[in-house]
Structures are given as C-alpha cells and as structure tokens.
Amino acid sequence: CSADNLPSRPTRIRAFVDLQDVLTGSPGPDQCQALVELDLLSQTGNAGAQMMLGDMYSSGKIIKADAQKAIVAYLAAYDSGQRSALLRLGDLYRDGKGISPNGERAIFYYTHALSDGDTSAAERLGDLYLTGLAEQPADPATAKTYYETAIAAGSVNAMMKLGSAFQDGKLGKPGVVQAMKYYEQAEAAGSGSAAARLGDIYLQGADGV
C-alpha cells in the first residue's frame, strides 16, 4: 500500500480483531482498506491498533517503513496503557530501524519499561551494556547487574548469556567456575544448551572444575 494512494475513509470501521485477521493474513486488496481503518481506530485511543500500526511502520509490512510514524504510534500505545510499547521503542533505537542506532535512547526506553515492571527489559539492558552501542560505551559490570535482574525473574536466556560472558572473559578474566554456576541454573530450568556447555567444560577439564 502506498501512503499517497490509500483508499478513502470508510463509512464503518471494523473491530480491531477483524482488522488484525486481515492485516496478518494473505496479501490482498482488502489489506489497504484495513490499514486505513486501523489508522482511524488508532486515533480513537485503541491501544492494540496503535501497537499494530507501530509494528507495521517499523517493519515496512504492507506500507512503507517510517520510523518516525512508528515512534508516534508506539508512544500513543503506551499512553493508552500498552507497557510493551516501551520495549518496541527501545528495540527500534537499538536496531536502527530507519534511524541511526542510539544506545542512549534505547537504554532510556528499556529502563522505563523495567521501572514499569516489564522484567524482559532487563535482559535487553544486559545485552546493550555488555557490548555497547554507538555512543553508549560497554559497561560489563552494569550488564551483569541487569542480567541478574532478569535471572531473578526467571530468564533462562539471561542465565546462558551471563554464563557465556564469564566463560568468554567479557567480565574480566575468563571464569569457568562462575560460568558453570549460571549454566547449572539454566540446566535446572530445562535448557539442553546449558547441559551441552557443561559437558564440554568437563570434557576439556578446565581449571577449577
């Protein structure tokens, strides 16, 4: 669909769930009409419509990608009660979708998401601080703190990532014993990858094991 050649305003706006079915289904002429209705529905304060509109402008699905319009839609969704919109905003700045990657802005939104109770933001903060991004330098100690927050919330991915960071020496001198602590936690939570890494460590006979 072209933003300059969208269908005219409809006389009736379908329910969000119906628009969602059309817009996530097979490509067809009704998708452009559904997009117009989705935009109108978002203007009424429908958080689901606002989030979906942001996703479409972020991904470029059905309509041309537009980072600024995605940002506007996500902020509107957050104001309408969608807390996960903050994660989308952080991801957009982290990944540089249509804009320059910006570590500071990504951290801003992830931090606010975590403050709002979205613990999945902690893992994202750990990733960002571990590697750094653009003008935001790496800060391994802060990364460790955020990974531990994610682990406390039950994130197996964070257990694996913190274990890898210790094993690879990203938190100072390589520490296999410290890495095993987190791999063992992940294994206990059902991670087959963690079990494989522990097996490799035992086979290699690392110091301190």
C-alpha positions in Angstrom: 0.0 0.0 0.0 1.2 3.5 -0.8 0.7 6.2 1.8 -0.2 8.5 -1.2 -2.7 6.2 -2.7 -4.7 4.7 0.2 -8.5 4.1 -0.1 -10.9 6.8 1.0 -12.3 7.0 4.6 -14.7 4.1 5.1 -18.3 4.6 6.4 -17.7 1.9 9.0 -14.6 0.8 11.0 -14.3 -2.9 11.7 -13.4 -4.2 15.1 -9.6 -4.5 15.8 -9.7 -8.3 15.9 -11.2 -8.3 12.4 -8.6 -5.9 11.1 -5.9 -7.9 12.7 -7.0 -11.0 10.8 -6.9 -9.2 7.5 -3.6 -7.5 8.0 -1.8 -10.6 9.2 -3.3 -12.8 6.5 -2.5 -13.4 2.9 -1.8 -10.2 0.8 -4.9 -8.8 -0.9 -6.7 -5.6 -1.9 -8.6 -5.5 1.4 -5.4 -5.0 3.3 -5.0 -1.4 2.2 -8.6 -0.7 3.2 -7.9 -2.4 6.6 -4.9 -0.2 7.0 -7.0 2.9 6.7 -9.4 1.6 9.2 -6.6 0.6 11.6 -5.2 4.2 11.4 -8.7 5.6 12.2 -9.2 3.1 15.0 -5.8 4.1 16.5 -6.9 7.7 16.6 -9.7 6.7 18.9 -7.2 5.5 21.5 -7.3 1.8 20.7 -4.0 0.6 22.1 -4.0 -2.6 20.1 -4.5 -0.7 16.9 -1.8 1.8 17.9 0.7 -1.0 18.6 0.0 -2.8 15.4 0.3 0.4 13.4 3.7 1.0 15.0 4.8 -2.5 14.1 3.8 -2.1 10.5 5.6 1.2 10.2 8.6 -0.3 11.9 8.8 -3.4 9.8 7.6 -1.9 6.5 4.9 -4.6 6.1 2.1 -3.6 3.8 3.1 0.1 4.0 6.5 1.7 3.5 8.6 1.7 6.7 8.6 5.0 8.5 10.5 5.1 11.8 9.1 8.5 12.9 5.5 7.3 12.4 6.3 4.1 14.3 7.6 6.1 17.2 4.4 8.3 17.3 2.2 5.1 17.2 4.2 3.4 20.0 4.1 6.4 22.2 0.4 6.7 21.7 0.0 3.0 22.5 2.0 3.5 25.7 -0.2 6.4 26.7 -3.2 4.1 26.1 -1.9 1.5 28.5 0.4 -0.8 26.4 3.5 -1.1 28.5 5.2 -3.3 25.9 5.3 -0.3 23.6 8.4 0.9 25.5 10.2 -2.3 24.5 9.3 -1.7 20.9 10.7 1.8 21.1 13.9 0.5 22.7 14.3 -2.1 20.0 13.8 0.4 17.3 16.6 2.6 18.6 18.8 -0.4 19.3 18.4 -1.9 15.9 18.4 1.3 14.0 15.2 0.6 12.0 15.0 3.6 9.7 17.0 5.7 12.1 20.6 5.8 13.4 21.2 3.3 16.2 21.1 5.2 19.5 22.2 3.4 22.7 21.2 6.2 25.0 17.7 6.3 23.7 17.4 2.5 23.7 18.5 2.5 27.4 16.1 5.3 28.2 13.1 3.2 27.0 14.3 -0.1 28.3 14.9 1.4 31.8 11.4 2.9 31.8 10.0 -0.4 30.8 11.8 -2.1 33.6 10.6 0.5 36.0 7.0 -0.2 34.8 7.5 -3.8 35.8 8.5 -5.4 32.4 11.3 -7.6 33.5 12.1 -8.7 29.9 13.7 -5.2 29.6 16.4 -6.3 32.0 17.9 -8.8 29.6 17.9 -6.3 26.8 19.7 -3.8 29.0 22.2 -6.5 29.9 22.9 -7.1 26.2 23.3 -3.5 25.4 25.6 -2.7 28.3 27.7 -5.8 27.6 28.6 -4.8 24.0 27.9 -1.0 24.0 26.1 0.6 21.1 27.0 3.7 19.0 27.9 6.5 21.5 27.0 4.3 24.5 30.1 2.5 25.7 30.2 -1.0 27.1 29.8 -1.4 30.8 30.2 -5.1 31.7 29.6 -4.6 35.5 26.2 -2.9 34.8 25.4 -5.7 32.2 26.0 -8.3 34.9 23.6 -6.4 37.3 20.8 -6.4 34.7 21.3 -10.0 33.7 21.0 -10.9 37.4 17.7 -9.0 37.5 16.5 -10.9 34.5 17.6 -14.2 36.1 15.7 -13.4 39.3 12.6 -13.0 37.1 13.3 -16.5 35.6 15.0 -15.7 32.3 16.9 -18.8 31.1 18.4 -16.8 28.3 19.9 -14.4 30.8 21.5 -17.3 32.7 23.1 -18.5 29.4 24.3 -15.1 28.4 25.8 -14.4 31.8 27.5 -17.8 31.8 28.9 -17.1 28.4 30.1 -13.7 29.4 32.1 -15.2 32.3 33.4 -18.1 30.2 34.5 -15.8 27.3 36.2 -13.3 29.7 33.8 -10.4 28.9 33.5 -9.7 32.6 37.3 -9.7 33.2 39.5 -12.8 33.4 37.7 -15.9 32.0 35.9 -17.6 34.8 34.8 -21.1 34.1 33.6 -21.8 37.6 31.4 -18.7 37.6 30.1 -19.6 34.2 29.2 -23.1 35.4 27.1 -21.6 38.2 24.8 -20.0 35.6 24.8 -22.9 33.2 23.8 -25.2 36.0 20.9 -22.8 36.8 19.8 -22.9 33.2 20.2 -26.7 33.0 17.9 -27.0 36.1 15.4 -24.8 34.3 15.4 -27.3 31.4 18.0 -25.9 29.0 19.6 -28.5 26.8 22.2 -26.0 25.5 23.3 -25.4 29.1 23.7 -29.2 29.6 25.8 -29.3 26.4 28.1 -26.5 27.6 28.6 -28.1 31.0 29.5 -31.3 29.2 32.1 -29.5 27.1 33.6 -27.9 30.1 34.0 -31.2 31.9 35.5 -32.8 28.8 38.0 -30.1 28.4 39.0 -30.4 32.1 39.1 -26.6 32.7 41.0 -25.4 35.8 39.0 -25.3 39.0 36.4 -27.9 37.7 
